Amino acid sequence: MADGGRNNQLTKTAVVLAALVLAAASTQAQSKSRRERTDTDRLGMTCTQILKLSSTDWVAKFVARKSGEVSAGAQENAATQPAVARTAVPPDITIRAISTYGKCYDARTERLAAALGRSGKGPLMGARGDFGDFENALREFETVALQDSQPPADSVKKAYAALYEKQFRYAFYQSYTEEGRKAAAAEAAAESAAAAARTKPNTAGSAAKTAAPAPAPKPAPSESSSLKPGAGEAADSPNDRGTPEDAVAQFTKTKNRFGQLLEALPPDHAHEVHSSFGTVLGSYEVSQDTRRDLYLYAIFLLEPASAKPFAPPPF
């Protein structure tokens, strides 16, 4: 009986060990499969290399590699107009491309946040909490706008919306870097100069313009820089800051476009979208550049797929 008991115990132990081995092997196989899928979806590129491309250029590259059915014309559209491109390629391929870019973008943001934390120069708990409130309000607005837009957004538009929303978290941490602080100071100086120019008599004319400091040059796109301009960005696009006076004119044009899109909605939807957007603007103190980017993001959410984009993508 004792031998029988020992044999049963050994059998149970062997079964448990076998199950553990099989579970470990299964986990390793799943992990390997995920890594292989990630490597495949990056097309053999690193995240640094991917982020050197604009998001739409990356989508075009991914689609060209993954879908043999995409015509040259559709690939060209994918590099300039995501809304046009998604009618020509399988949605799942486009969404995979967007997801890959988004993961790389998130990884860069997390590295920046970690570096700031180690240096002691990052945002304090209160600032992070305030930004969290802003981010929650922004995501609620995103949901409302995509749902109330005419027609409601499809899965690809939602994927692009989630991707472009990431710009604000990166910009938040970027503002705590030395480069970000200098840019904020330059922006404040430019805004003061523009305000002074508006209040001075016209007879001051050229003297006022001469006294106004020149706007800070936009840094070349890099992994450590702020948001990159979209592919093919024109000099007069809403993403171009130009002089303080130009920036004011472009911002006015941007707000007018947002108003036009609201007017095109049914009254109840327009009220809901406007109210939700007001919560975003009122929940967190943002720079003028970020406020402009919020309007551009709202315009992207509300624009119908058939419309010519008001502005290039943010990155």
CORMO-V352857 format. One record per helix or strand of 2 or more residues. SS is the DSSP state (~ for helix, > for strand). FROM is the first residue (numbers start at 0). LEN is the number of residues. Records with the same first field share a line. If there is no record, write none. Layout:
SS = FROM-LEN  FROM-LEN
This chain:
~ = 1-40  46-5  54-12  71-7  81-4  90-29  124-24  154-11  166-8  177-22  201-10  243-20  266-16  287-15
